[in-house]
Amino acid sequence: MTEQDFILKSYNSDIKEGFVKWSSPSNIALVKYWGKREHQIPENPSISFTLSDCKTLTEVTYTKKEGTDFSFDIYFEGEKNEAFKPKIQTFFERIEVYMPFLKDYHFKIETSNTFPHSSGIASSASGMSAIALCLMSIEQELAVSFLATEQSVSEEKPHSKEHTYFNQKASFLARLGSGSACRSIEGELVVWGENESTKSSDLFGVKFDGDVHSNFEDYQDAILLVDKGEKQVSSTVGHKLMYNHPFAKERFAQAHNNMAKIKDILATGDLKAFVKIVESEALTLHAMMMTSMPYFILMKPNTLEIINKIWAYRADNDSNICFTLDAGANVHVLFPKAEKAQVYEFIKSELVAYCQNGHYICDSIGKGAKRL
């Protein structure tokens, strides 16, 4: 599949209005992507768990209009939000060649999260993937309406070529809004970035094609909200700092090696090896930020307190609990479902004190986005 395959060639421009609604989840990377080339192409492959409950709900209403400019309004949590408009404007400019109908309609975009905004959960991943899915549903309606005038159209079915194309293009578009958003379309494990170990693409996320041991079924993710404020440095800026990073080449090679290792781990169910890879990847991500120029420390003192508590608990209880981090202070605590009761008791008794206002979120891996 190439970029050219995602260009919409024909559609019915006579449709006056409509609306569509999707929910799309966030995701948490196990092998991290850090650094990208032009057009949101990753410098290294990544693999992520799709989350279940941390998601964005987005409804897009479209109305036929005159003129040749993009026209849209954004409402976040029920209130008009001007701050989001530049990002959506940039997104529309990037994807117009693939969706030529964008300037034919005015779009009312109403969006909300099931988790606190700027909480360190990847809201750009869930948010941009939800918008991409809504636009894909609109494209589908316009295209099917056009085809219906030419020939009979069969209903799209799961696992059909049409279904696969829909998901791939939605992921492709989401990537142009926010790189990691391409991993939020499907579940439970999604790979992004070409590599020799798994079926993959730089253009869109691909559902992990390897064997997955029962140890990883319904894996749990408790998100400890250490700092709910805005990040010290945006991910966009952080990725750019990899261009001249002294350790970039070694980091990219490490990610490829870890992709091969984690594929075997997922197949064998080796939880001890899983812990080592996941925690090493999290610390490496932050090490790259601490050794860039300019440099950043995004962890907070309470982040380190939680990590040390997790290490002590794991040693004392022969547990398979582990942590991972995104580019921020908050901690994702990953553990098998079999340890759910014990780990949540540990979180309540020893970790909640390090969370801002005692806040944490209980989640698990999920199946991907849903049309509502």
Stockholm file with secondary structure:
# STOCKHOLM 1.0

chainA/1-372         MTEQDFILKSYNSDIKEGFVKWSSPSNIALVKYWGKREHQIPENPSISFTLSDCKTLTEVTYTKKEGTDFSFDIYFEGEKNEAFKPKIQTFFERIEVYMPFLKDYHFKIETSNTFPHSSGIASSASGMSAIALCLMSIEQELAVSFLATEQSVSEEKPHSKEHTYFNQKASFLARLGSGSACRSIEGELVVWGENESTKSSDLFGVKFDGDVHSNFEDYQDAILLVDKGEKQVSSTVGHKLMYNHPFAKERFAQAHNNMAKIKDILATGDLKAFVKIVESEALTLHAMMMTSMPYFILMKPNTLEIINKIWAYRADNDSNICFTLDAGANVHVLFPKAEKAQVYEFIKSELVAYCQNGHYICDSIGKGAKRL
#=GR chainA/1-372 SS CCGGGGCCCCCCTTCCEEEEEEEEEEEEEEECCCCEEGGGEESSCEEEEEEEEEEEEEEEEEEECCSSSCEEEEEETTEECSTTHHHHHHHHHHHTTTCTTGGGEEEEEEEEESSCTTSSSCHHHHHHHHHHHHHHHHHHHHHHHHHHTTSCCCCCCTTSHHHHHHHHHHHHHHHHHCGGGGGSSBCSEEEESCCSSSSCCSSSCEECCSCCCGGGTTCEEEEECSCCSCCSSCHHHHHHTTTTCTTHHHHHHHHHHHHHHHHHHHHHTCHHHHHHHHHHHHHHHHHHHHTSSSCCCCCCHHHHHHHHHHHHHHHHHTCCCEEECCSSSCEEEEECGGGHHHHHHHIIIIIGGGSGGGCEEEEEBCCBCEEC
#=GC SS_cons         CCGGGGCCCCCCTTCCEEEEEEEEEEEEEEECCCCEEGGGEESSCEEEEEEEEEEEEEEEEEEECCSSSCEEEEEETTEECSTTHHHHHHHHHHHTTTCTTGGGEEEEEEEEESSCTTSSSCHHHHHHHHHHHHHHHHHHHHHHHHHHTTSCCCCCCTTSHHHHHHHHHHHHHHHHHCGGGGGSSBCSEEEESCCSSSSCCSSSCEECCSCCCGGGTTCEEEEECSCCSCCSSCHHHHHHTTTTCTTHHHHHHHHHHHHHHHHHHHHHTCHHHHHHHHHHHHHHHHHHHHTSSSCCCCCCHHHHHHHHHHHHHHHHHTCCCEEECCSSSCEEEEECGGGHHHHHHHIIIIIGGGSGGGCEEEEEBCCBCEEC
//
